Every structure is written in C-alpha cells, then in structure tokens.
C-alpha cells in the first residue's frame, strides 16, 4: 500500500492471497497501531497508510531502502 495508495479490503485479500478474515485481522491490527487509516462507505472498507504516523514513516523508509538493495515488492502470493 506504500506504492498503491488506497486499497479496498477485497483487493488487499486478492493481492496478498489471504482469506478475508485473515486480512481483516491484520488490517485491524495495523489500524489500531496507527499505521493505516480506514474509510468506510457502508460495507466498503478502504485502507491507506497514515502519512502522519511515525511507524508508517519508518516502514516507508525501510521499504525504500529494501527496494534500492534489490528487493522485490511481489512475493509468491502476488502471482
């Protein structure tokens, strides 16, 4: 989500290869931790990284360094 911006929970589950329940639990934890923010439109849930979060900022810096070192943003679950 650092690269894509906002994603709804269905797209997150598809890209991550997780069940809806597993993704929802992870997203709930990340939201409670202040890394993500959530918008709701009735049953539609949209998540994005909170740009004001120091934790999200640290993750973004780590991700940028990792990519620069040759890391891939797509693992086996993304195929």
MDTraj code that builds the backbone (N, CA, C; nanometers):
import mdtraj as md
import numpy as np

residues = "UNK UNK UNK UNK UNK UNK UNK UNK UNK UNK UNK UNK UNK UNK UNK UNK UNK UNK UNK UNK UNK UNK UNK UNK UNK UNK UNK UNK UNK UNK UNK UNK UNK UNK UNK UNK UNK UNK UNK UNK UNK UNK UNK UNK UNK UNK UNK UNK UNK UNK UNK UNK UNK UNK UNK UNK UNK UNK UNK UNK UNK UNK UNK UNK UNK UNK UNK UNK UNK UNK UNK UNK UNK UNK UNK UNK UNK UNK UNK".split()
xyz = np.array([
    [0.0814, -0.1190, 0.0000],
    [0.0000, 0.0000, 0.0000],
    [0.0856, 0.1251, 0.0000],
    [0.2129, 0.1068, 0.0293],
    [0.3020, 0.2224, 0.0206],
    [0.3106, 0.2727, -0.1227],
    [0.2994, 0.1826, -0.2200],
    [0.3078, 0.2215, -0.3608],
    [0.1719, 0.2508, -0.4232],
    [0.0691, 0.1832, -0.3780],
    [-0.0596, 0.1922, -0.4460],
    [-0.1546, 0.2961, -0.3887],
    [-0.1284, 0.3433, -0.2688],
    [-0.2204, 0.4389, -0.2075],
    [-0.3331, 0.3657, -0.1371],
    [-0.4550, 0.3930, -0.1756],
    [-0.5711, 0.3317, -0.1112],
    [-0.6091, 0.2015, -0.1800],
    [-0.6478, 0.1039, -0.0970],
    [-0.6991, -0.0227, -0.1489],
    [-0.8174, -0.0659, -0.0646],
    [-0.9153, -0.1273, -0.1300],
    [-1.0251, -0.1828, -0.0516],
    [-0.9848, -0.3212, -0.0035],
    [-1.0580, -0.3717, 0.0937],
    [-1.0199, -0.4971, 0.1570],
    [-1.0233, -0.6140, 0.0584],
    [-1.1125, -0.6114, -0.0379],
    [-1.1181, -0.7192, -0.1368],
    [-0.9910, -0.7228, -0.2218],
    [-0.9423, -0.6069, -0.2610],
    [-0.8195, -0.6010, -0.3410],
    [-0.6982, -0.6418, -0.2573],
    [-0.6974, -0.6053, -0.1313],
    [-0.5876, -0.6447, -0.0425],
    [-0.5850, -0.7966, -0.0277],
    [-0.7006, -0.8587, -0.0069],
    [-0.7046, -1.0045, 0.0082],
    [-0.6601, -1.0729, -0.1209],
    [-0.6994, -1.0194, -0.2351],
    [-0.6608, -1.0789, -0.3624],
    [-0.5102, -1.0698, -0.3833],
    [-0.4544, -0.9539, -0.3604],
    [-0.3111, -0.9345, -0.3833],
    [-0.2253, -1.0110, -0.2840],
    [-0.2706, -1.0209, -0.1602],
    [-0.1921, -1.0880, -0.0564],
    [-0.2153, -1.2383, -0.0524],
    [-0.3212, -1.2847, -0.1167],
    [-0.3518, -1.4274, -0.1133],
    [-0.4016, -1.4739, 0.0225],
    [-0.4661, -1.3843, 0.0945],
    [-0.5189, -1.4156, 0.2272],
    [-0.6702, -1.4321, 0.2216],
    [-0.7232, -1.4996, 0.3214],
    [-0.8689, -1.5036, 0.3350],
    [-0.9152, -1.3659, 0.3816],
    [-1.0429, -1.3398, 0.3628],
    [-1.0992, -1.2112, 0.4069],
    [-1.0814, -1.1958, 0.5576],
    [-1.1040, -1.3027, 0.6323],
    [-1.0925, -1.2970, 0.7781],
    [-0.9498, -1.2656, 0.8213],
    [-0.8527, -1.3327, 0.7608],
    [-0.7126, -1.3089, 0.7966],
    [-0.6724, -1.1659, 0.7624],
    [-0.7095, -1.1202, 0.6441],
    [-0.6758, -0.9838, 0.6041],
    [-0.7415, -0.8832, 0.6981],
    [-0.8663, -0.9056, 0.7320],
    [-0.9375, -0.8136, 0.8212],
    [-0.8680, -0.8039, 0.9568],
    [-0.8201, -0.9163, 1.0077],
    [-0.7493, -0.9148, 1.1369],
    [-0.6192, -0.8360, 1.1278],
    [-0.5432, -0.8598, 1.0217],
    [-0.4178, -0.7866, 1.0042],
    [-0.4439, -0.6367, 0.9869],
    [-0.5429, -0.6036, 0.9066],
    [-0.5750, -0.4630, 0.8833],
    [-0.6248, -0.3958, 1.0105],
    [-0.7003, -0.4672, 1.0909],
    [-0.7474, -0.4125, 1.2184],
    [-0.6286, -0.3817, 1.3097],
    [-0.5325, -0.4747, 1.3157],
    [-0.4134, -0.4525, 1.3976],
    [-0.3348, -0.3313, 1.3484],
    [-0.3130, -0.3228, 1.2171],
    [-0.2378, -0.2112, 1.1601],
    [-0.3097, -0.0779, 1.1799],
    [-0.4419, -0.0811, 1.1763],
    [-0.5203, 0.0405, 1.2004],
    [-0.5104, 0.0817, 1.3473],
    [-0.5261, -0.0153, 1.4383],
    [-0.5139, 0.0156, 1.5818],
    [-0.3735, 0.0639, 1.6170],
    [-0.2736, 0.0157, 1.5435],
    [-0.1348, 0.0558, 1.5679],
    [-0.1041, 0.1946, 1.5126],
    [-0.1957, 0.2492, 1.4344],
    [-0.1769, 0.3828, 1.3794],
    [-0.1015, 0.3850, 1.2482],
    [-0.0770, 0.2690, 1.1892],
    [-0.0042, 0.2632, 1.0624],
    [-0.0977, 0.2881, 0.9448],
    [-0.2195, 0.2387, 0.9542],
    [-0.3195, 0.2569, 0.8491],
    [-0.4356, 0.3401, 0.8991],
    [-0.5046, 0.4017, 0.8071],
    [-0.6331, 0.4643, 0.8367],
    [-0.7375, 0.3988, 0.7473],
    [-0.8584, 0.3958, 0.7961],
    [-0.9675, 0.3281, 0.7261],
    [-1.0806, 0.4255, 0.6975],
    [-1.1366, 0.4126, 0.5776],
    [-1.2597, 0.4839, 0.5425],
    [-1.3656, 0.3777, 0.5173],
    [-1.4874, 0.4083, 0.5578],
    [-1.5988, 0.3160, 0.5335],
    [-1.7077, 0.3872, 0.4551],
    [-1.7561, 0.3167, 0.3565],
    [-1.8726, 0.3599, 0.2798],
    [-1.9701, 0.2441, 0.2838],
    [-2.0589, 0.2467, 0.3824],
    [-2.1478, 0.1344, 0.4100],
    [-2.0627, 0.0104, 0.4360],
    [-2.0695, -0.0911, 0.3489],
    [-1.9926, -0.2148, 0.3707],
    [-1.8538, -0.2107, 0.3074],
    [-1.8233, -0.1087, 0.2313],
    [-1.6935, -0.0993, 0.1648],
    [-1.5929, -0.0371, 0.2614],
    [-1.4795, -0.1061, 0.2768],
    [-1.3723, -0.0579, 0.3640],
    [-1.2500, -0.0298, 0.2779],
    [-1.1975, 0.0913, 0.2900],
    [-1.0807, 0.1323, 0.2128],
    [-0.9707, 0.1710, 0.3109],
    [-0.8507, 0.1189, 0.2859],
    [-0.7375, 0.1419, 0.3746],
    [-0.6268, 0.2153, 0.3008],
    [-0.5529, 0.2952, 0.3761],
    [-0.4346, 0.3617, 0.3227],
    [-0.3368, 0.3828, 0.4382],
    [-0.2111, 0.4020, 0.4037],
    [-0.1088, 0.4291, 0.5040],
    [-0.1329, 0.5694, 0.5593],
    [-0.1229, 0.5830, 0.6907],
    [-0.1404, 0.7135, 0.7556],
    [-0.0114, 0.7935, 0.7397],
    [-0.0144, 0.8999, 0.6597],
    [0.1084, 0.9758, 0.6349],
    [0.1617, 1.0490, 0.7584],
    [0.0813, 1.0610, 0.8624],
    [0.1259, 1.1293, 0.9842],
    [0.1864, 1.0337, 1.0866],
    [0.1818, 0.9050, 1.0586],
    [0.2288, 0.8050, 1.1541],
    [0.3804, 0.7894, 1.1490],
    [0.4486, 0.8031, 1.2637],
    [0.5927, 0.7791, 1.2658],
    [0.6270, 0.6339, 1.2310],
    [0.5414, 0.5402, 1.2702],
    [0.5641, 0.3992, 1.2359],
    [0.5537, 0.3779, 1.0856],
    [0.4543, 0.4376, 1.0245],
    [0.4384, 0.4255, 0.8802],
    [0.5563, 0.4896, 0.8079],
    [0.6062, 0.5998, 0.8606],
    [0.7216, 0.6670, 0.8017],
    [0.8444, 0.5763, 0.8091],
    [0.8648, 0.5104, 0.9220],
    [0.9784, 0.4187, 0.9370],
    [0.9654, 0.3011, 0.8401],
    [0.8444, 0.2479, 0.8255],
    [0.8229, 0.1380, 0.7308],
    [0.8479, 0.1824, 0.5873],
    [0.8058, 0.3027, 0.5537],
    [0.8271, 0.3546, 0.4184],
    [0.9763, 0.3692, 0.3896],
    [1.0525, 0.4162, 0.4867],
    [1.1974, 0.4299, 0.4690],
    [1.2631, 0.2935, 0.4552],
    [1.2215, 0.1980, 0.5375],
    [1.2749, 0.0626, 0.5274],
    [1.2436, 0.0026, 0.3908],
    [1.1210, 0.0180, 0.3457],
    [1.0788, -0.0362, 0.2164],
    [1.1581, 0.0262, 0.1020],
    [1.1806, 0.1558, 0.1080],
    [1.2579, 0.2234, 0.0034],
    [1.4020, 0.1718, 0.0010],
    [1.4620, 0.1548, 0.1183],
    [1.5980, 0.1009, 0.1254],
    [1.6026, -0.0421, 0.0741],
    [1.5041, -0.1208, 0.1081],
    [1.4961, -0.2611, 0.0660],
    [1.4840, -0.2707, -0.0861],
    [1.3991, -0.1871, -0.1441],
    [1.3844, -0.1869, -0.2899],
    [1.5133, -0.1429, -0.3572],
    [1.5782, -0.0433, -0.3005],
    [1.7036, 0.0053, -0.3570],
    [1.8109, -0.1036, -0.3538],
    [1.8044, -0.1907, -0.2535],
    [1.9010, -0.3007, -0.2401],
    [1.8658, -0.4189, -0.3301],
    [1.7561, -0.4070, -0.4050],
    [1.7205, -0.5133, -0.4987],
    [1.6053, -0.6006, -0.4543],
    [1.5367, -0.5643, -0.3479],
    [1.4214, -0.6413, -0.3017],
    [1.3066, -0.6327, -0.3987],
    [1.2257, -0.7358, -0.4009],
    [1.1091, -0.7401, -0.4895],
    [0.9834, -0.7082, -0.4101],
    [0.8966, -0.6265, -0.4662],
    [0.7718, -0.5906, -0.3991],
    [0.6678, -0.7000, -0.4114],
    [0.6949, -0.7992, -0.4936],
    [0.5953, -0.9042, -0.5156],
    [0.6538, -1.0394, -0.4791],
    [0.5913, -1.1036, -0.3829],
    [0.6309, -1.2383, -0.3449],
    [0.5435, -1.3398, -0.4164],
    [0.5531, -1.4648, -0.3772],
    [0.4783, -1.5726, -0.4421],
    [0.3279, -1.5510, -0.4311],
    [0.2828, -1.4897, -0.3227],
    [0.1387, -1.4702, -0.3034],
    [0.0801, -1.3695, -0.4013],
    [0.1636, -1.2908, -0.4668],
    [0.1145, -1.1882, -0.5575],
    [0.0942, -1.2381, -0.6987],
    [0.1401, -1.3562, -0.7305],
    [0.1283, -1.4085, -0.8673],
    [-0.0116, -1.4521, -0.8985],
])
top = md.Topology()
chain = top.add_chain()
for i, resn in enumerate(residues, 1):
    res = top.add_residue(resn, chain, resSeq=i)
    for name in ("N", "CA", "C"):
        top.add_atom(name, md.element.get_by_symbol(name[0]), res)
traj = md.Trajectory(xyz[None], top)
